[in-house]
Amino acid sequence: MKMKTTILSTAIAAALGLQASLPGHVLAEGSGSSSSGAAAAGSKPAAAAASSHAEAVYKAALPLLASSASLPAAIRYLNSNIYAVTPYQATVLTLKLENLHKAALKAWESKFQSSIVQRKLTSVYKAGASMSKLAESTDDTSLQSLLKSAGERGYKLETAEGSFFPVIDYAAYRKYRAYVTSDIGDYISVMSTEAELPPSKDNGLIISWGDVAARALAQEEFIQSYPKSNRISAVKALYSTYVINTFYGQNNTPLFHYDNLEMDLEAQKAYSSLLAKNNGSSPFLQKLDSFMKLMKENGYKLDDGVTEFLKSEVPQS
């Protein structure tokens, strides 16, 4: 991931009315000299036609992204036509789609909250199954309609603490990565990883300690590479959570065992392995390295020195 200019990103932020600019992307243009004036002249009509088509596709998509009621049509249209627009236009459309997904999510959550729906979902839910597959697995017409409608609008079903709820299916955004600007392509990678395998459920980590630290490292790299990305705030918030998880764990999966205050053995191995493979200038890795050196000196046990280190270097509030 590398930085580029901010010209394009400013235009995108203005178009979306969002909080920050995307790091811009200079679109590649042919720099070689033309073999003949005729060839150069002949290329102009073709380029103009392509630009006109991209603009037409882009403008046709905008009304579909104006209301959550048209989400199914918007998704179908983008899936079929996003290849035809410019990276700038593809980025605007993709971020508008995510904005719409976020705005409509609360209403969809309420549709799944009733005790009747929750009880019905208990008998059909299968981890990783799409909404359409779940709809096919029940004869209940009202539940079929709910699941099918949610799936057509770009949501998938998740569960935690005995409840079922829709979340944005970021894995479906992966098809747009080839067409958007590099920061949003990397943002899609970050978010689809989160959606496909959430880091925690029921107040405990469900991914390995190594994955926790590796995700934090990837998020830090995004933050360093794209400080003006339109989605920098979202990634920063995610990164903060992963830093806490790395150095503390969660209530049901603490980094230090409650009974003997010893650091989890798998975490010791995972962090040591990560540090051995990466020796760059990452602030996260530097902090983790200092922490692991301190832990080794302390026999990998939590004591006052370690507590003070964590309060100072990784405050929880």
N, C-alpha and C positions, 0 to 999 in steps of 0.2 A: 504494500500500500504506500503510495507516495503523494505528496502535496502538489496541487496545481493551483492555478489562479482562482480568484474569487468572483470574477465577472459573471459567470454563468450562475453561480450559487446565489448571488444577490437577486438576480432576476427570478429564480425559482422561489426564493423566500417571499418576494413581493407578490408573485402570482398566488401563493398559497396563504399568505397572511400569517406565517408561522413565526416562531420566536427567534430563529437565527438563520444565517446564510449557509447554504451548502458550499463546501469547497468546490470551486469551479473546475471546469474541465474544458481544456482547449481541444476542440475537435480537430482531428487530423485532416490536413488538406494536402493535396499533391504538391510537392515542392520542386519536382523536376521540371526542366524546360520542355515546352511542347516541341514536338518534332516538326510541326508545321502550323502556320496560322490557321489553316483550314481545319485541322484537327481540334485546335483550341476553340475555334468558333463553333464547331459541331458539338462540342461537349456542353456548351452553355444551354441550349434548349433542353437537353436531357436532364441537366442539373436543376433547371427551373421547373421542369415537370415533376421531378422527384420531390422538390421542396413544396410544390403546390399540393401534391398528393399527401405528404406528411401533414401539412397544415389542415387539410380537409379531414383527415382521420382524427387528428388532435381535437379539432373543433367539434366533431361529431361525438367525441367521448365526453366532453365537458358536461353537457346536460345530464348524462347518465350518472355522473358523479355528484350531482347536486342534491340528491335525496336518497335516504336509505331504502325507500320503496323500490328504487330501480337498481339495487345492488346486484341481483342475479343477471340483469341485462348488462350492467357495467362490467361485471367479471367476464361474461361471455365475450363481450366486445374487445376488452383488453387482451384476453387470451388469444383471440384471433387476429388482432390488428396491431398490437404494440410494436411488432417488428418494423412497421412501416413509418414510425415517427422518429424524430431525432432523439439523442440521449437526453437532452434538456426536456423535451416534451414527454418522453417516457418517464422521466423522474417526477415531473409534476403530476402526471396521471397516477403513478404508483403511490405517491405520498397522499394525494387526494383520496385514493381508495382506502389507505390505512386510516386516514382521518375519519372517513365515513364508517369504517368498521369500529373504530373506537367509540364514536358518537352513538352508534346504534347498539353497542354491546349491552349497556345497562338494561335497555328494554327487553333484549333477548334473555338476559339473566332472569328477569322477573317472570318470563313465560315458563321457565324451567323450575321455579322455586316452589310451586304448589306441592303439597304432600302427595297428592294423587299422581302427579307426573313423576315425582321422585320415586315413589313406590313402583311404578311401572318400569322405570329405567333400571331398577335393581335387577330385573329379570332379563334385560336385553343387553346391558352394557358389556362391551368387550374392549379392553385396552387397545388403543391403536386403530380401532375400526372407525371408518368414516361415518358421517351422519347418514349417508344413503345406505350403507351396509346395515347399520343399526335399524333403519326404517324397514328394510327388507326382512328383518328377523322378527318382526311383530305383526300380529293380525289386528292390532288395535288401530283403527283408522285415524283417530285423533292424534295418537302418538306418532303414527307414520307421517302425518301432515306436518307436525311440529318439527320432527327430525329432518324431514326432507327440506322444509323451508329454511331451517337454520343452515343446513349444508349448502344449499344453493346460494346463500348469502355469504359464504366464506367462513363459517364457524365450524369448530369440531367440539366434541364432548370430552370433558375432563372430570376427574373425581378427586375429592380430598375430604378427609374427616367424615366419610359416609354420605357426602352430598355430591350431586352431579350438576355441572354447570358448563355453559358454552365458553369457549375462548377463541381468539382469532387464529385461524389456521395459517400461520406464517410459512409453513412448508409450501403452501400453494403459491406464495410470492416468489419462490425460487425460479420459476419460469421467466420472471421479469429481469433477473440479474444480468443477463447478457445485453440488455438494452438500456439500462439506467446508468447514471454516473457511478464512478468507482466507490465513493463513500456509501451511497445508498445500496449498492450491490453488497458491500461488506456488512452494512447494517442488516440487510435481509438475512445474511448468513448467521449473524449473531442471534437474531430473533427467531429464526426457524430452528436453530439448535435448542433454544429455550422452550419452544412450543412442542418439539418432538420429544424431548426428555426434560421435563421440569426438574430443577435441582432439588426440590424438597416437597414433601407432603406430610401432613399430620405432624408438623413441627419437628421434622427430622430430615436429614439429607438422604436422597435416594440415588445420588450419583457418587462416584468415588472421590476421595480426597484429591487424587491427581486431577480428575476432571474439574473439580472446583477451582483449583489453582490455575489450571490451563485456561479455563474460561476467563478468569480474572485477567490473565496475561493477554489474551486475545482482545478483551475489552479495553485494556490499557493501551494496547497498540492502536486500536481505533481512535481513542481519545487523542493520542499523540499525533497520529497521522492526519486527522480531520478535525482540528480544533474549532472550525467554523461550520461544521456540518449541520444541516437542519435538524438532525436527530442526535446531536451531541448530548443534550440534556438527558434523553432517554438512556443512552449508553452509560453516561456518568452515574445515573441512579442505579443501574444494574451493576456496574462495577463496584459501587460502594457496598452493595449487598454481598457481593462475592468476596470482597476483602474481609468483611466481618465473618463470613462463613469459613474462610481460610484460616483465620487466626483464633476463632472461637468455636466454630461448629454451630449446632443448634441444640435446643433443649433436649431433644431425644437422641441426638448424635453429637455430644460435646467433644471438643478436641481433647479435653482432659477428663479422664474417667472420674466420676463422682466419688467412687469408693476409695481410690488410692492416689488420686491427683496425677496419675501418669499420663503422658501424652499418648494418644492412640498410636499403636504400632504401625498400622497401615498408613497413617498420615506421615509418620516419620519416614517411611520408605518412599512414599510418593513425593514428598517435598524434597528429599535428598536427591531423588532421581531427576526431578525437574530442574533443580539447581545445577546438577552435573551436566545436563544437556543444554542449558542456556547460560551464557555468561555475558550478555549484553548490558546495556546501560539502563535497563528497566528499573524504575524506582520500586515497583512492586517486588521484583526479584531481589533487589538490594535489601529491602526491608525483611523479606523472607529469609535471606541468607543470614542477616544479623540475628534474627529470631532463632534460627536453627543452631547457630554457633552457641548462643546463650543456652539453648535447651541441652545441647551436648555437654556443656560445662556443668549443668545442673542435673545430669543423669536423666534428662527428659521428664522431669517432675516440675509441677507448678509450685512456685514458692513466691515470696514477696518480691524478689528481683524480677521474676517473669511477669508478675502482676503489674509492677510499676512500668515495665517495658511496654506492655500492652496498653495500659492507660495512656501512656505518653505517645506511642507510635501508632496505635490502632484504637483510638477512642470510639466507644460505642454510641456516643451521643454528641 
